[in-house]
Amino acid sequence: MKHKILEAYETIAYNYDNLIDHKPHNAYYDRPSTLALLGEVKDKDVLDAACGPGKYAEILLAQGARVTGFDLSPTMVQLAQKRNPEKGTFFIQDLSEPFIPIKTASFDKIVCALAMGYIENWDNTIQEFCRVLRPKGELVISTQHPFFDYQYYTSDQYFALENVSCVWNGFGKPIEMHTYRRPLQEYIIPIVNNGFYIDQLTEPKPVEAFKILDAKHYEELNDFPSFMGIKAIKR
Ligand SMILES: C[S@@+](CC[C@H](N)C(=O)[O-])C[C@H]1O[C@@H](n2cnc3c(N)ncnc32)[C@H](O)[C@@H]1O
């Protein structure tokens, strides 16, 4: 499954980078709520885990953070560095493997946006997030909403961890994207069992700019969430 996800992101990386500034689900739905959860970052060491083409990093650097980013996709890592020339540090790293290049207790905050759905077993990743955060460090995750996924993938086994896929049409030629669908408790248990307490859980709504670009999905997202945000604090 991982190689399919990697291949998909390698295929769409340039289009993703070209669109990310204003793609409604990212720019006007995910990012406003995730950045609000992340809060003040000036003079903080922030890890952008699964950074994609470095849009979060760009915003956080502009806000005065010191940013390190990593991603599974080599092309995404190149694009992140290109977007943030001579600023930030970006390297290839799999979320589900030990973060060997990263020292223990070296970050104040971690943002992991729209990527944990690609990880089958969250325990190892959350343990690594905990290890690289300083005491009382903050972890902010945005991810698919479990109730949305349950409906969208027409599952009839709510409690199962399922390998699901759908076709993305928004980044050039249609591409099959694989992900894991899981119940709500499988978002919470790995976080609280691996060194964190949950500070906030959010169900964002799109901001007004979304409506101008895509009125249909703006209405839908106001009626039913597609993403969920979690802010966890290292105990
Ligand atoms: C939807 S994009 C989000 C990118 C970025 N966080 C953002 O919100 O702009 C998901 C990213 O997760 C990365 N990814 C998928 N599986 C991964 C893994 N196992 N380890 C690290 N990154 C992964 C993909 O390459 C892709 O760049």
The ligand as an ORCA input file, in Angstrom:
! r2SCAN-3c Opt
* xyz 0 1
  C      -2.406     15.532      1.425
  S      -0.675     15.762      1.374
  C      -0.457     16.982      2.660
  C       0.802     17.748      2.516
  C       0.982     18.866      3.552
  N       0.976     18.355      4.898
  C      -0.097     19.895      3.382
  O      -1.103     19.838      4.110
  O       0.050     20.755      2.518
  C      -0.095     14.284      2.142
  C       1.428     14.171      2.156
  O       1.755     13.032      2.966
  C       2.883     12.419      2.387
  N       2.959     11.042      2.887
  C       2.158      9.997      2.615
  N       2.564      8.900      3.271
  C       3.643      9.267      3.996
  C       4.512      8.582      4.892
  N       4.348      7.273      5.162
  N       5.530      9.263      5.452
  C       5.733     10.588      5.173
  N       4.937     11.283      4.339
  C       3.906     10.640      3.750
  C       2.644     12.536      0.901
  O       3.821     12.342      0.133
  C       2.065     13.944      0.804
  O       3.082     14.894      0.577
*
